[in-house]
Amino acid sequence: MEAQMDEPIFDPTRVYDDEDSALDLIASRSKRAQWRHRRIGPCYLKFGRRVKYKGSDLNTWVNSNRVETGATMS
């Protein structure tokens, strides 16, 4: 059975600011800061103190953390 491509969760053409509430879907702002410090979590861009996330990177990270469960019922 082939995996189907899901609709992207984040707009792949958008750059999200770390303060954007849409990012709370994956983790709180403080948790994302911990992830950056530990160098885990989605890729990000840094401009001085400003942190940005590309929507395409967020979608890649979300899809890489997808957990496949047993056979689904039809």
C-alpha beads as a LAMMPS data file, in Angstrom:
LAMMPS data file: protein, C-alpha beads

74 atoms
73 bonds

1 atom types
1 bond types

-500.0 500.0 xlo xhi
-500.0 500.0 ylo yhi
-500.0 500.0 zlo zhi

Masses

1 110.0

Atoms # bond

1 1 1 0.000 0.000 0.000
2 1 1 1.422 3.403 -0.993
3 1 1 1.437 6.316 1.420
4 1 1 -0.636 9.273 0.295
5 1 1 0.647 12.821 0.397
6 1 1 -1.338 14.806 2.937
7 1 1 -2.179 18.453 2.588
8 1 1 0.573 20.582 4.117
9 1 1 -0.170 21.843 7.613
10 1 1 1.869 25.024 7.156
11 1 1 1.885 27.270 4.071
12 1 1 5.084 26.164 2.303
13 1 1 5.606 29.622 0.776
14 1 1 5.378 31.511 4.066
15 1 1 8.079 32.395 6.588
16 1 1 6.744 32.132 10.145
17 1 1 8.004 34.296 12.994
18 1 1 8.738 32.469 16.256
19 1 1 6.016 34.565 17.914
20 1 1 3.391 33.340 15.411
21 1 1 0.614 31.482 17.231
22 1 1 0.354 28.979 14.340
23 1 1 3.600 27.438 15.593
24 1 1 1.921 26.531 18.883
25 1 1 0.501 23.593 16.940
26 1 1 3.862 21.832 17.160
27 1 1 5.086 23.166 20.523
28 1 1 4.952 26.151 22.825
29 1 1 7.355 29.024 22.237
30 1 1 9.446 28.061 25.273
31 1 1 9.638 24.435 24.107
32 1 1 10.803 25.560 20.650
33 1 1 13.515 27.653 22.364
34 1 1 14.637 24.541 24.270
35 1 1 14.702 22.556 21.019
36 1 1 16.851 25.209 19.334
37 1 1 19.256 25.189 22.272
38 1 1 19.485 21.378 22.069
39 1 1 19.647 21.522 18.235
40 1 1 16.543 19.381 17.741
41 1 1 13.167 20.226 16.242
42 1 1 12.471 21.877 12.892
43 1 1 15.112 23.820 10.955
44 1 1 15.049 27.564 11.554
45 1 1 16.578 30.799 10.344
46 1 1 18.266 33.258 12.671
47 1 1 18.598 36.984 12.010
48 1 1 20.343 38.418 15.052
49 1 1 17.894 37.577 17.837
50 1 1 14.969 37.029 15.472
51 1 1 13.994 33.424 14.756
52 1 1 12.033 32.444 11.648
53 1 1 10.758 29.135 10.289
54 1 1 10.128 28.371 6.624
55 1 1 6.747 26.711 6.130
56 1 1 8.319 24.074 3.891
57 1 1 10.801 23.164 6.661
58 1 1 7.972 22.916 9.189
59 1 1 6.017 20.563 6.906
60 1 1 9.124 18.422 6.357
61 1 1 9.691 18.183 10.107
62 1 1 6.028 17.365 10.820
63 1 1 6.025 14.622 8.181
64 1 1 9.292 13.156 9.492
65 1 1 7.699 12.836 12.933
66 1 1 4.591 11.095 11.666
67 1 1 3.925 7.804 13.412
68 1 1 2.358 5.063 11.305
69 1 1 0.000 2.838 13.248
70 1 1 -1.317 -0.613 12.418
71 1 1 -3.667 -1.325 9.537
72 1 1 -6.531 1.136 9.302
73 1 1 -10.088 -0.039 9.003
74 1 1 -11.798 0.617 5.661

Bonds

1 1 1 2
2 1 2 3
3 1 3 4
4 1 4 5
5 1 5 6
6 1 6 7
7 1 7 8
8 1 8 9
9 1 9 10
10 1 10 11
11 1 11 12
12 1 12 13
13 1 13 14
14 1 14 15
15 1 15 16
16 1 16 17
17 1 17 18
18 1 18 19
19 1 19 20
20 1 20 21
21 1 21 22
22 1 22 23
23 1 23 24
24 1 24 25
25 1 25 26
26 1 26 27
27 1 27 28
28 1 28 29
29 1 29 30
30 1 30 31
31 1 31 32
32 1 32 33
33 1 33 34
34 1 34 35
35 1 35 36
36 1 36 37
37 1 37 38
38 1 38 39
39 1 39 40
40 1 40 41
41 1 41 42
42 1 42 43
43 1 43 44
44 1 44 45
45 1 45 46
46 1 46 47
47 1 47 48
48 1 48 49
49 1 49 50
50 1 50 51
51 1 51 52
52 1 52 53
53 1 53 54
54 1 54 55
55 1 55 56
56 1 56 57
57 1 57 58
58 1 58 59
59 1 59 60
60 1 60 61
61 1 61 62
62 1 62 63
63 1 63 64
64 1 64 65
65 1 65 66
66 1 66 67
67 1 67 68
68 1 68 69
69 1 69 70
70 1 70 71
71 1 71 72
72 1 72 73
73 1 73 74
